[in-house]
Amino acid sequence: MRRSVGPWFRKSKNAWLVCHDGRQVNLFVKGEANEKEAVRAWHRLMAGDNPVKPDEPKPTPKPKPVPTPSPKDETVPSLVKAFLAEAEGRVKPESLKGYAGYLNPFADAFKKTPPEALDKASVERYSKKAEWSQSYRNGFISTVVMMLRWCVETGRLDRNPVQGIKKPAKQSRGRKAVAAARIGEASDEC
């Protein structure tokens, strides 16, 4: 008989068990009334943690590295350079090229501005170039926010100076896509 998905209680062992990777695994949760704790133990098991016997000490979590405070000589170009260098091994080449396309001109425009002095208004003002569409502005602001969030996470900045900035909505491609599809139907040049 196939067991249901999730933990079940076995009276003979007074313990909760679960089927994991094709075998029965004891969750080391005692007592039929502890179903909620058994479900939590099952979720930890699915996340990669091994169940711990009650007599074994629980493993201590590794401490997170404490970010070092940002040096006073950080500049917007140095932050952009560090972000792009770190992203190089993490993202696809097309994504990296897109990030660089947004961030390098931004770094040039704000090379004399300390990163802490950036604000929402100056970034929005920079993004309102006549030749930029709403979708391009959305991508630019998203990339700047992502880079500054990374700076905070790595300890290069104490806070994100543009947190909460509003991005313009992306433009709909609906009309263009329909028009392009109709043009493609009209010309059968295969």
C-alpha positions in Angstrom: 0.0 0.0 0.0 1.4 3.4 -1.0 1.9 6.0 1.7 0.5 9.5 1.3 2.8 12.3 0.7 4.2 13.8 3.9 5.1 12.4 7.3 3.2 9.7 9.0 3.2 8.4 12.6 4.4 4.9 13.4 3.0 3.7 16.8 5.6 0.9 17.2 8.4 3.4 17.2 6.5 6.3 18.6 8.1 8.4 15.9 7.3 10.3 12.7 8.6 8.9 9.4 8.6 10.1 5.8 9.5 8.5 2.5 12.5 10.4 1.1 14.5 9.3 -2.0 12.8 6.0 -2.1 13.4 5.0 1.5 11.8 5.5 4.9 13.5 8.2 7.0 13.0 8.7 10.7 12.4 12.4 11.5 13.3 11.9 15.2 10.1 13.6 16.3 8.4 11.6 19.1 4.7 11.6 20.0 1.6 11.4 17.9 0.6 14.9 18.9 3.8 16.5 17.4 2.6 16.5 13.8 3.5 20.1 13.2 7.1 19.6 14.4 7.2 16.5 12.1 6.1 18.6 9.1 8.8 21.2 9.9 11.4 18.4 10.2 10.3 17.0 6.8 10.6 20.4 5.2 14.2 20.8 6.6 15.0 17.3 5.2 13.7 18.4 1.8 15.9 21.5 2.0 19.0 19.4 2.5 19.3 19.2 6.3 19.7 15.7 7.7 17.4 14.8 10.6 19.1 15.1 14.0 18.7 12.5 16.7 17.5 14.0 20.0 20.7 12.9 21.8 23.0 14.4 19.2 23.8 18.1 19.5 22.3 20.2 16.8 24.8 21.6 14.4 25.6 25.2 15.0 24.9 27.4 11.9 27.9 29.0 10.3 28.2 32.6 11.2 27.6 35.0 8.3 30.6 37.1 7.5 30.4 40.6 8.9 30.6 43.1 6.1 33.4 45.6 6.4 32.4 49.2 6.5 32.7 51.0 3.2 35.9 53.0 2.8 35.4 56.7 2.4 37.2 56.7 -1.0 34.6 54.5 -2.7 33.3 56.1 -5.9 30.4 55.2 -8.2 32.8 54.0 -10.9 34.7 51.7 -8.4 31.4 50.3 -7.3 30.2 49.7 -10.8 33.6 48.1 -11.7 33.4 45.8 -8.6 29.8 44.8 -9.4 30.5 44.0 -13.0 33.6 41.9 -12.0 31.6 39.9 -9.5 28.7 39.4 -12.0 31.1 38.2 -14.7 31.3 34.7 -13.3 27.6 34.6 -12.2 25.6 35.7 -15.1 25.4 35.0 -18.9 27.5 37.1 -21.2 24.4 38.8 -22.7 23.2 39.9 -19.2 26.7 41.2 -18.3 26.8 43.2 -21.6 23.4 44.7 -20.7 24.5 45.6 -17.1 27.6 47.2 -18.5 25.6 49.1 -21.1 23.5 50.7 -18.4 26.1 51.1 -15.6 29.2 52.3 -17.4 27.6 55.5 -18.7 26.0 56.0 -15.3 29.4 55.7 -13.7 30.9 58.2 -16.1 28.0 60.7 -15.4 28.3 60.3 -11.6 32.1 59.9 -11.2 32.5 62.9 -9.0 29.4 62.1 -6.8 30.1 60.1 -3.7 27.8 57.0 -3.7 26.2 58.1 -0.4 25.2 61.3 -2.1 23.2 59.6 -4.8 19.4 60.0 -4.5 16.3 59.0 -6.2 15.8 62.4 -7.9 19.2 62.5 -9.5 18.9 58.9 -10.8 15.4 59.6 -12.2 16.6 62.8 -13.8 19.5 61.0 -15.4 17.1 58.3 -16.8 14.8 60.8 -18.5 16.8 61.1 -21.6 14.8 61.9 -24.7 16.1 59.0 -26.7 15.3 56.4 -23.9 12.0 54.6 -24.0 10.0 53.7 -20.9 11.2 50.1 -21.1 14.8 51.2 -21.4 14.4 53.5 -18.4 12.8 50.6 -16.5 15.8 48.3 -17.3 18.3 51.1 -16.3 16.7 51.8 -13.0 16.3 48.1 -12.2 20.0 47.6 -12.9 21.1 50.6 -10.8 19.0 49.4 -7.9 20.3 45.8 -8.2 23.9 47.1 -8.2 23.4 49.3 -5.1 21.6 46.5 -3.3 24.7 44.3 -4.0 26.9 47.1 -2.6 24.9 47.1 0.7 25.0 43.2 0.9 28.7 43.2 0.4 29.3 46.0 2.9 30.5 48.6 0.4 27.6 50.9 1.3 25.7 51.3 4.6 22.4 51.8 2.9 20.9 51.9 -0.6 20.5 55.6 -1.4 17.8 55.0 -4.1 15.7 52.4 -2.2 12.1 52.9 -3.1 12.7 54.6 -6.4 9.7 54.2 -8.8 10.4 52.5 -12.1 8.3 53.5 -15.1 6.1 50.7 -16.5 7.5 48.8 -19.5 5.8 49.6 -22.8 3.4 47.1 -24.2 4.7 45.2 -27.2 1.1 44.1 -28.1 0.5 46.4 -31.1 4.0 46.0 -32.5 3.8 42.2 -32.1 0.4 42.0 -33.9 1.6 44.3 -36.7 4.8 42.3 -37.1 2.9 39.0 -37.2 0.5 40.4 -39.9 3.5 41.7 -42.0 5.0 38.2 -41.7 1.7 36.6 -42.9 1.5 38.9 -45.9 5.0 38.1 -47.3 5.5 34.4 -47.8 9.0 34.5 -49.3 10.2 31.0 -48.3 
